[in-house]
Amino acid sequence: MENSFHGRTLTALSATGQKKYQKGFGPLTPGFKHVSYGDINAAADVISKKTAAVMVEPVQGEGGVIMPPTGYLKDLKKLCQENNILLIFDEVQTGFGRTGRMFGSQTFKVTPDITALAKGIAGGFPMGAILASREVGNAFQPSNHAATFGGNPLACAAAKASIQVILNEDLLSKSRENGDYFKSKLNYLKDDHGIVEDVRGSGLMLGMELDINCAEMVDEMRSLGILINCTADKVLRFVPPLVIEKDQIDIVTCNLDDLLQKYSESTS
Ligand SMILES: Cc1ncc(COP(=O)(O)O)c(C=O)c1O
């Protein structure tokens, strides 16, 4: 999809629909067509007999926390089924409770054929994984695709422990509950500050779009001990640990309130 981000290994970079990340890394893997995220007709238009799969982030993360329009992911699934092609969800960012359910596919109630996972899978310990339906997964046999650190037992133990904590401590409900709380607080800030254009997201994957560049605000928040980031130039992204508590969310939004005030005054 245009505006997507799938990582910096060469073929993932080729699938990424943002030229700024590809600069200096050619030649890229050929064969990818990028269409506007959210536009089902644009996807239908580029599908041909040679199309193998459609790959999509359930919520575009690096692209600026862009939510799928209602029904879009279901329509993509239908389009794939009708054309006998695979649907791949890149859940590297949306996976493991981020959007309020274990996977974005559950938040949006669409089952892909293949899912890419990383980030939250092992609570910060480096690991990535691919899930596939049995039929698709059968195309791979053990050792078909190996890597020096692939199948790492320590990473697998860390993933098992992380997943147990997510389930035992009910972090999926917390992601939904605290995500809603966080989002409501961000919406209050939107009401109070004209430079805030939009607040969006699901669970604990939230974005606040401003009408100014937000890179400097990230630095200022960091100096206060608060880690947030700025994607797509103008979108503050909040992807806190799933264990975040409401009083910690209050600290973030309280400091953000002051900062938005400061930036509103300097731009007016
Ligand atoms: C949706 C998505 N896919 C892939 C990646 C890249 O993952 P990695 O750095 O593990 O290749 C990211 C990183 O931000 C991401 O957000």
Ligand as a Chemical Component Dictionary entry (heavy atoms), coordinates in Angstrom:
data_LIG
# 
_chem_comp.id                   LIG 
_chem_comp.type                 NON-POLYMER 
_chem_comp.pdbx_formal_charge   0 
_chem_comp.three_letter_code    LIG 
# 
loop_
_chem_comp_atom.comp_id 
_chem_comp_atom.atom_id 
_chem_comp_atom.alt_atom_id 
_chem_comp_atom.type_symbol 
_chem_comp_atom.charge 
_chem_comp_atom.model_Cartn_x 
_chem_comp_atom.model_Cartn_y 
_chem_comp_atom.model_Cartn_z 
_chem_comp_atom.pdbx_ordinal 
LIG C1 C1 C 0 4.297  -2.639 10.222 1  
LIG C2 C2 C 0 5.773  -2.848 10.356 2  
LIG N1 N1 N 0 6.366  -3.839 9.659  3  
LIG C3 C3 C 0 7.688  -4.040 9.754  4  
LIG C4 C4 C 0 8.468  -3.270 10.556 5  
LIG C5 C5 C 0 9.938  -3.499 10.601 6  
LIG O1 O1 O 0 10.219 -4.506 11.381 7  
LIG P1 P1 P 0 11.751 -4.942 11.508 8  
LIG O2 O2 O 0 12.479 -3.715 11.908 9  
LIG O3 O3 O 0 11.674 -5.976 12.560 10 
LIG O4 O4 O 0 12.161 -5.456 10.185 11 
LIG C6 C6 C 0 7.916  -2.248 11.302 12 
LIG C7 C7 C 0 8.754  -1.401 12.169 13 
LIG O5 O5 O 0 8.395  -0.348 12.608 14 
LIG C8 C8 C 0 6.540  -2.022 11.210 15 
LIG O6 O6 O 0 5.947  -1.033 11.876 16 
# 
loop_
_chem_comp_bond.comp_id 
_chem_comp_bond.atom_id_1 
_chem_comp_bond.atom_id_2 
_chem_comp_bond.value_order 
_chem_comp_bond.pdbx_ordinal 
LIG C1 C2 SING 1  
LIG C2 N1 SING 2  
LIG C2 C8 DOUB 3  
LIG N1 C3 DOUB 4  
LIG C3 C4 SING 5  
LIG C4 C5 SING 6  
LIG C4 C6 DOUB 7  
LIG C5 O1 SING 8  
LIG O1 P1 SING 9  
LIG P1 O2 DOUB 10 
LIG P1 O3 SING 11 
LIG P1 O4 SING 12 
LIG C6 C7 SING 13 
LIG C6 C8 SING 14 
LIG C7 O5 DOUB 15 
LIG C8 O6 SING 16 
# 
